């Protein structure tokens, strides 16, 4: 671990989640995610609490590169050739790195909420898989003589975490059930494009991400419904209210209705919001 990483104040899941989010080096984030998941599933970690372990950071640790820009300031991505492939892989790696931080923040920030252990089992699995996705994309960039950090990246993804840091239901609505569900809509076409170009290595990575994304959305739907059941709230209207309040964007068709439904996200959740404009 780098000296900049926050020291663990007791070996607990919350302390480790805090350290993962704070770590500036991507290698440290990935390694600690793997180590933490192994220790959690071997039942060697207590849960801990945010009050004892220190609050989650307002922003995640980041390496010096890539340069982070506002989404409106991002240069247009190359569309063809190897430069276009590198730009796409770099963009996906940035999304997956943010997903690492968002998932471990979800674990650490809301540990004060009374939840069953299976909640943490599910999200630790997600945190591990997001780290795996980043590593796969990072290795594919290296195959193409490129690296994460070579290109600028947008700084808008973490805004969703800041906007929903006070409400677990809002976090579940926006992150897995809006942002990650979008991956179910667009990843199949990316897989087909990679295959058409003969890039089987990239297609295999995207297929792994797509498979795992279904599970991540399913966990989001499962635990969102759990919270609604706890408060006697109907899930779909609650979802609509939270997304209208906290999501600054557009829900864009076409939707992959089959994959979404397989993950428990039925059309009544998202189709009424299809014309939503933030």
C-alpha positions in Angstrom: 0.0 0.0 0.0 1.1 3.5 -0.6 1.9 5.9 2.3 -0.9 8.1 1.1 -3.5 5.4 1.8 -5.5 5.9 5.0 -4.4 3.5 7.7 -6.9 0.9 8.8 -8.3 1.6 12.2 -9.2 -2.0 13.1 -9.5 -4.8 10.6 -13.2 -4.5 9.7 -15.1 -4.5 6.4 -16.0 -0.8 6.9 -12.4 0.2 7.5 -11.2 -1.7 4.4 -14.0 -0.2 2.3 -12.8 3.2 3.5 -9.2 2.4 2.6 -10.2 1.1 -0.9 -12.1 4.3 -1.7 -9.3 6.5 -0.4 -6.4 4.7 -2.1 -4.9 6.9 -4.9 -3.1 4.1 -6.7 -5.3 1.8 -8.9 -3.2 -1.2 -8.1 -3.8 -0.7 -4.4 -7.6 -0.4 -4.9 -7.7 -3.6 -6.9 -5.4 -5.6 -4.5 -7.2 -4.4 -1.4 -10.6 -5.2 -3.0 -9.4 -8.8 -3.7 -7.9 -9.2 -0.2 -11.0 -7.8 1.5 -13.4 -10.0 -0.4 -11.4 -13.1 0.4 -11.3 -12.1 4.1 -15.0 -11.3 4.2 -16.1 -14.6 2.6 -13.7 -16.5 4.9 -15.6 -14.8 7.8 -12.4 -13.2 9.1 -13.7 -9.6 9.1 -16.2 -8.0 11.4 -18.5 -5.4 9.8 -17.4 -2.4 11.9 -19.2 0.9 11.8 -18.7 4.3 10.1 -18.7 6.1 13.4 -15.8 4.0 14.8 -13.8 3.6 11.6 -14.1 7.2 10.3 -16.4 8.6 7.7 -16.2 7.7 4.1 -14.4 10.3 2.0 -16.2 13.0 0.0 -14.1 12.0 -3.0 -12.2 8.9 -3.9 -8.4 8.7 -4.1 -7.2 9.0 -7.7 -3.8 8.7 -9.5 -2.3 11.8 -11.0 -3.5 10.6 -14.4 -5.9 10.7 -16.2 -6.7 14.4 -16.3 -10.3 14.7 -15.2 -12.6 17.0 -17.1 -16.2 18.1 -16.9 -18.2 16.0 -19.3 -18.9 19.0 -21.5 -15.1 19.5 -21.9 -14.3 16.0 -23.0 -12.7 15.8 -26.5 -14.6 13.8 -29.1 -13.6 10.2 -29.0 -12.0 8.7 -32.1 -14.5 6.3 -33.8 -12.3 4.0 -35.9 -9.1 2.1 -36.0 -6.8 1.3 -33.1 -7.1 4.8 -31.7 -10.9 4.4 -31.4 -10.5 1.0 -29.8 -8.1 2.4 -27.2 -10.4 5.3 -26.5 -13.4 3.0 -25.9 -11.4 0.7 -23.6 -10.0 3.7 -21.7 -13.5 5.1 -21.2 -14.8 1.7 -20.0 -11.8 1.3 -17.6 -12.6 4.7 -16.1 -16.2 3.7 -15.7 -15.2 0.4 -14.0 -12.7 2.2 -11.7 -15.5 4.5 -10.6 -17.7 1.4 -10.1 -15.1 0.0 -7.7 -15.2 3.2 -5.6 -19.0 3.4 -5.8 -19.5 -0.1 -4.7 -17.2 0.0 -1.7 -18.6 3.4 -0.8 -22.0 1.7 -0.8 -20.7 -0.9 1.7 -19.0 1.5 4.0 -21.2 4.6 4.0 -24.4 2.8 4.8 -23.2 0.3 7.4 -25.2 2.2 10.1 -28.4 0.9 8.4 -29.8 -2.3 9.9 -29.2 -4.8 7.1 -28.7 -8.6 7.0 -25.3 -10.1 6.3 -26.4 -11.3 2.9 -26.6 -7.6 1.9 -22.8 -7.3 2.4 -22.2 -10.7 0.8 -23.9 -9.4 -2.3 -22.1 -6.1 -2.5 -18.7 -7.4 -1.6 -19.1 -9.7 -4.5 -19.9 -6.8 -6.7 -16.9 -4.8 -5.4 -14.6 -7.7 -6.3 -16.1 -8.1 -9.8 -15.7 -4.4 -10.5 -12.1 -4.6 -9.6 -11.8 -7.6 -11.9 -13.4 -5.7 -14.7 -10.9 -2.8 -14.3 -8.0 -5.2 -14.3 -9.2 -6.9 -17.5 -9.6 -3.6 -19.3 -6.2 -2.3 -18.0 -4.5 -5.5 -19.3 -6.3 -5.1 -22.7 -5.0 -1.6 -22.9 -1.5 -2.8 -22.3 -1.9 -5.3 -25.1 -2.5 -2.3 -27.4 0.5 -0.5 -26.0 -1.7 1.9 -24.0 -2.5 2.5 -20.3 -5.2 3.9 -18.1 -4.3 7.5 -17.7 -3.2 8.1 -21.3 -6.4 9.9 -22.2 -8.5 12.4 -20.3 -11.6 11.2 -18.5 -14.8 12.8 -17.3 -15.4 13.6 -13.7 -19.2 13.3 -13.6 -19.7 9.8 -12.3 -18.8 10.5 -8.7 -21.5 13.2 -8.6 -24.1 10.5 -8.3 -22.4 9.3 -5.1 -22.4 12.7 -3.6 -26.0 13.3 -4.5 -27.2 10.1 -2.8 -24.8 9.8 0.1 -27.6 10.4 2.6 -30.1 7.8 1.4 -29.4 4.1 0.7 -32.6 3.7 -1.4 -31.6 6.7 -3.6 -28.1 5.2 -4.0 -29.5 1.9 -5.1 -32.0 3.6 -7.4 -29.4 5.7 -9.2 -26.3 3.5 -9.3 -27.3 -0.1 -10.1 -30.8 0.5 -11.3 -30.1 3.5 -13.6 -26.4 3.7 -14.4 -25.5 0.0 -14.4 -28.7 -1.0 -16.0 -27.7 1.2 -18.9 -24.8 -1.1 -19.4 -27.3 -3.9 -20.1 -28.7 -1.8 -23.0 -25.5 -0.9 -24.7 -22.9 -3.6 -24.0 -24.4 -6.2 -26.4 -23.9 -3.9 -29.4 -20.3 -3.3 -28.2 -19.7 -7.0 -28.1 -21.1 -7.4 -31.6 -18.9 -4.6 -32.9 -15.8 -6.0 -31.4 -16.6 -9.4 -32.9 -17.2 -7.9 -36.3 -13.8 -6.3 -36.2 -12.2 -9.6 -35.2 -11.3 -8.3 -31.8 -12.1 -11.5 -29.9 -10.1 -10.5 -26.8 -12.1 -7.3 -26.3 -15.4 -9.1 -27.0 -14.6 -11.7 -24.3 -13.9 -9.0 -21.7 -17.2 -7.2 -22.6 -19.1 -10.5 -22.4 -17.7 -11.0 -18.8 -18.7 -7.5 -17.9 -22.2 -7.9 -19.4 -22.8 -11.2 -17.5 -21.7 -9.7 -14.2 -23.8 -6.5 -14.8 -26.9 -8.6 -14.8 -26.1 -9.8 -11.4 -25.3 -6.3 -10.1 -28.6 -4.9 -11.4 -30.4 -7.9 -9.8 -28.8 -7.1 -6.4 -29.8 -3.5 -6.8 -33.4 -4.5 -7.5 -33.4 -7.1 -4.7 -32.2 -4.7 -2.0 -34.3 -1.7 -3.3 -37.4 -3.9 -2.9 -36.2 -5.0 0.5 -36.0 -1.4 1.7 -39.4 -0.6 0.2 -40.9 -3.6 1.9 -39.4 -2.5 5.2 -41.2 0.9 5.0 -44.4 -0.4 3.3 -43.6 1.6 0.1 -44.6 0.5 -3.4 -41.2 0.0 -5.2 -42.0 1.5 -8.6 -43.5 4.9 -7.5 -40.7 5.2 -5.0 -38.1 4.5 -7.7 -39.7 7.2 -9.9 -39.6 9.8 -7.1 -36.0 9.1 -6.3 -34.7 9.1 -9.9 -36.6 12.3 -10.6 -35.0 13.9 -7.5 -31.4 12.6 -7.8 -30.6 11.6 -11.4 -29.4 14.5 -13.5 -29.6 12.9 -16.9 -31.8 11.1 -19.4 -33.2 7.6 -19.5 -32.6 6.7 -23.1 -34.3 4.0 -25.1 -33.9 1.5 -26.7 -33.9 -0.6 -23.5 -32.8 -4.2 -23.2 -36.1 -5.3 -21.7 -35.2 -9.0 -21.6 -31.9 -8.5 -19.7 -33.5 -5.9 -17.4 -36.4 -8.2 -16.6 -34.1 -11.1 -15.9 -32.4 -8.9 -13.4 -35.7 -8.0 -11.7 -35.9 -4.5 -13.2 -39.3 -4.7 -15.0 -40.5 -2.1 -17.4 -42.8 -0.4 -14.9 -39.7 0.9 -13.2 -38.0 2.7 -16.1 -40.4 3.1 -19.0 -42.4 5.9 -17.3 -39.1 7.8 -17.0 -37.9 7.3 -20.6 -38.5 11.0 -21.4 -36.9 12.2 -18.2 -34.6 15.1 -18.8 -32.5 16.5 -15.9 
